[in-house]
Amino acid sequence: MIYPASYSPDDIKELFTDMIKKARSGAIRNGIISTAMLPFVLAFDVFTFISGVCFSP
């Protein structure tokens, strides 16, 4: 990463750790959402397979 020369090493370290924390919290949130959706997606897949519904021609 490239930062202006006016940034001190402590500022760069703080910016980097904040960026990593935000990415981590976003990944955790996306994991929770994906896990919560799993039963509904599985049920949809099973019901469409059993009923023989096909969305492609």
CNS distance restraints for C-alpha pairs under 8 A (distance, minus, plus):
assign (resid   3 and name CA) (resid   7 and name CA) 6.77 0.50 0.50
assign (resid   3 and name CA) (resid  12 and name CA) 7.65 0.50 0.50
assign (resid   7 and name CA) (resid  11 and name CA) 5.97 0.50 0.50
assign (resid   7 and name CA) (resid  12 and name CA) 6.56 0.50 0.50
assign (resid   8 and name CA) (resid  12 and name CA) 6.43 0.50 0.50
assign (resid   9 and name CA) (resid  13 and name CA) 6.12 0.50 0.50
assign (resid  10 and name CA) (resid  14 and name CA) 6.13 0.50 0.50
assign (resid  11 and name CA) (resid  15 and name CA) 6.15 0.50 0.50
assign (resid  12 and name CA) (resid  16 and name CA) 6.08 0.50 0.50
assign (resid  13 and name CA) (resid  17 and name CA) 6.17 0.50 0.50
assign (resid  14 and name CA) (resid  18 and name CA) 6.10 0.50 0.50
assign (resid  15 and name CA) (resid  19 and name CA) 6.15 0.50 0.50
assign (resid  16 and name CA) (resid  20 and name CA) 6.25 0.50 0.50
assign (resid  17 and name CA) (resid  21 and name CA) 6.12 0.50 0.50
assign (resid  18 and name CA) (resid  22 and name CA) 6.21 0.50 0.50
assign (resid  19 and name CA) (resid  23 and name CA) 6.24 0.50 0.50
assign (resid  20 and name CA) (resid  24 and name CA) 6.09 0.50 0.50
assign (resid  21 and name CA) (resid  25 and name CA) 6.17 0.50 0.50
assign (resid  22 and name CA) (resid  26 and name CA) 6.11 0.50 0.50
assign (resid  23 and name CA) (resid  27 and name CA) 6.14 0.50 0.50
assign (resid  24 and name CA) (resid  28 and name CA) 6.22 0.50 0.50
assign (resid  25 and name CA) (resid  29 and name CA) 6.16 0.50 0.50
assign (resid  26 and name CA) (resid  30 and name CA) 6.14 0.50 0.50
assign (resid  27 and name CA) (resid  31 and name CA) 6.11 0.50 0.50
assign (resid  28 and name CA) (resid  32 and name CA) 6.28 0.50 0.50
assign (resid  29 and name CA) (resid  33 and name CA) 6.30 0.50 0.50
assign (resid  30 and name CA) (resid  34 and name CA) 6.07 0.50 0.50
assign (resid  31 and name CA) (resid  35 and name CA) 6.06 0.50 0.50
assign (resid  32 and name CA) (resid  36 and name CA) 6.10 0.50 0.50
assign (resid  33 and name CA) (resid  37 and name CA) 6.25 0.50 0.50
assign (resid  34 and name CA) (resid  38 and name CA) 6.30 0.50 0.50
assign (resid  37 and name CA) (resid  41 and name CA) 6.27 0.50 0.50
assign (resid  38 and name CA) (resid  42 and name CA) 6.04 0.50 0.50
assign (resid  39 and name CA) (resid  43 and name CA) 6.08 0.50 0.50
assign (resid  40 and name CA) (resid  44 and name CA) 6.12 0.50 0.50
assign (resid  41 and name CA) (resid  45 and name CA) 6.15 0.50 0.50
assign (resid  42 and name CA) (resid  46 and name CA) 6.17 0.50 0.50
assign (resid  43 and name CA) (resid  47 and name CA) 6.06 0.50 0.50
assign (resid  44 and name CA) (resid  48 and name CA) 6.06 0.50 0.50
assign (resid  45 and name CA) (resid  49 and name CA) 6.09 0.50 0.50
assign (resid  46 and name CA) (resid  50 and name CA) 6.08 0.50 0.50
assign (resid  47 and name CA) (resid  51 and name CA) 5.95 0.50 0.50
assign (resid  48 and name CA) (resid  52 and name CA) 5.88 0.50 0.50
assign (resid  48 and name CA) (resid  53 and name CA) 5.19 0.50 0.50
assign (resid  48 and name CA) (resid  54 and name CA) 7.45 0.50 0.50
assign (resid  49 and name CA) (resid  53 and name CA) 6.62 0.50 0.50
